[in-house]
């Protein structure tokens, strides 16, 4: 397909799985946004080269003007995946304003800021996908700030889908259930979440590859008439909760 792609938070976990899937599907240039681990980013870059794609590393806080400047220099993109996410895993009343600002800025504001930079140069037929989670619509323990930021993210997806539709750009979201990644290590109820993640119709936890497959669909011509939607990938978990 020869597409040019940007995946924020793309050096590990779900983001890495998405980057590799898009490279396997024919992307020729895959830019990886990451914040800290140079080793993880270099490992992902090597994997991308092995798949025949040209990797580009974009290091820095996704909310920073420096990252926006780097992204602007990438040239026209065919696919933009906003996977970078962070947040404070505490009950709502145990958070403060700096936690709110940090979480909302990275998970929602950065998506809009990056889209402002990227969308004007995107050709018709391009795709934008934001990664969300069930906490956007359901109450999960220690997830108040992240869940609220993901709700804002999904709202932005709907507005951008309408605004960018006339330019031939699709905008959608993929919302995962409990996904088996290292991010779960940051939750105080980690073991409970692992058990919860397997209580679904599929009988197993969602994997990063499951998420990547959904993203790949939303970046393919087969999804042309899917606009402003949030595709839930949870093995049917949310059907019974």
N, C-alpha and C positions, 0 to 999 in steps of 0.2 A: 504493500500500500504506500510505502514511502512517506509516512506521516511523521511530523515533528510533534513531540509530546513533552509536557511538563507534569511531573508528579511531585507535589510537596509532601514532605515527610516520607520520601521515597527510598530511604536507605535501608529500611528493615520492616519487618512485620507486614501489615496489609499493603503499605505503600510499595515495598519491594516486590511483593507478589504481583501487584498491578503493573509495575514497570516492566517486569520480566514477561508478563502475559502479553502486554502490548508490543513488546519487542518480538515475541514469538509470532504475533499476528502480523508482523511486517513493518512496524515503526522503524525508521532509519536513524532518527535522532531522539534520544530520551534524556531530558534534563531531570536531574534528581535534586530536589530541595532537601536540605538536612540542616540540623542545628549544631550537633556536638561531635559525634563520632566520625572522625576522618577514616578510621579503619573500616567501619561498616560501610561507609560511602564508597571507598575504594574497592571493597569486596563486591558490592553491587555493580559498580562500574565494570569490573572484570567479567562478571556474569553477563552483563549487557553486551560487551564486546564479543564474548563467545557466541552470542546469538546473532551477531552481525550488525548490531546497532552501535551508533556513536554515542557514548555517554558524555553528558555535560554536568559538572557538579556545581550546585548553587548553595554555598554555605552561608548560614546566618539565620537570625530570628525572622520568621515569616512576617512579623508585623513591622519590620524595619524598612526605612526608605532605601537602605543599601540593597536589600534583596529586591525591592521593586525595580531599582536601577539595573541590577543584573538580569532580571527577567525581561526587561525592555530590550536588552541587548541580544536576546536569544533569537530575535527575528520572528516572523509569523509562525504561530503555533496552530496545529490542527486539533489538538486535544489538550485540555487543561484539567487535571485531576487535583482537587484540593483535599488532601488526606491529612495534612499536618494538624495535629490536635494536642491540646494539653488541658490542664485543669487541676483544681484542688479537690481531692476526694474527702469531703467532710460533710456533716449535716449542715444545712443552710445557716442555722444560728451560730455555728462555730466558724463562719467565714467572715471576712471583712472586705472593705471596698477594693483593696489592692488585689485580692483573689478574684473578685468579680471582673475587674478591668483586665487582668492577665488572661483569664479564661475567655471572655467575650472577644477580646482583641485578636487572639490567635485563632479561635474557632469560627468566628463570624465576620468580624471587621476585615481581617486579612483576606478572606475569600472575596469580598466586594472590592477591596483595594486592588488585588491582583487581577480581577476580572476587568476593572477599569483600564488597566495597562494592556491586557492581553486581547480582549474582545475586538477592539477597533481594527486590528490587523488580521483577524481570523478570516479565512476564506469560507465561502458557503459550504455547508456540509460538515462544519466543525462541531465538536462536542465539548461540553463542560460538565463535569460530574463532581459533586461534593459528597464526602463521606460523612454519614450521620450515624445515629444509634437509637435504640429503642427508648432511651431516656428522654428523647425529645417529646414523647407523647405519654410515657408511663413513668411512674415514680419508682426509682431505684435507690437503694440505700447509698448514702454518701455521694450522691450524684446530682445534687440540686444545681450547682453552677454549670457543670458540663451539660446536663440535660437542657437547661435553659438556653445555653449557647447553641446547642444543636437545633432547638426549636427555631431560634432566630435564623440559623443557617438554612433550614428547610423553607422558611418563609422567603428568604432571599432567592432561593432556587425558583420559587413560583414567580416572583416578580421579574427576575432576569429572563426566565423562559419566555415570558410575554414580550419583554422589551427587546430581546435579541432574536426572537423568532423571525421578524421580517428580514434580518440579515442572514438567515439560513443557519443560525447557530442553535443547536439543541442544548438545553440545560436541564439536568436531572440530579437526583441524589440516590445514593445507595445506603440503606440503614441496616446495620448488622445487629444480630443478637449478641450473645456472649461469644466473642471470637477468641480462639486459642492463640494469644500472642503474649509477649513479655510485658505488655501494658498492664495485664492483670496483677502483676507483682506489686503494683502501687496501691492496690486496694486492701484495706484491713480485713475484709471478708472474702479474700481470694478463694479459699477452698469452697466456700458456699457458692461462689459464682461459678466455679468449675462444675459443681454438681448441678446447679440450676441450668447451665448451658447445655447439658445433655438431656434435659427433660423436654424433649420436643418430638414431633412426629417422625423426624429422621432418625432419632435415637443416638445422635452424636453431636459434638460441638461444631459450630461453624469454623471453618479454616480460612486463612488468608486467601487461599486459592479459590474458595467459594465466592469470596467477595470480589476477587479479580475477575472471575467469570461473568459476574453481573455487570461490572464496570465495562468489560469488553463488549458485552451486548449493547449497552447504552452508547457505546462509541462506534457501533456498526450501522450500516445502512438498514439493517432489519428493524431498528428501533426508531426510524424516522418519525413516526407519528406518536412517539412517547415524549411528551413535553411537560416539564414542570412537575414531574412525579417523583415520589420517594419509593423506590423499590426495596421491599423488606426482605432480607436474607437472614432468616433465623431458624430454618428447619421446621417452621410451624409453631415455634414456642409461644408467640404472642397470641395465637388463636385461643389459648386456654388460660390466659392470665389477665 
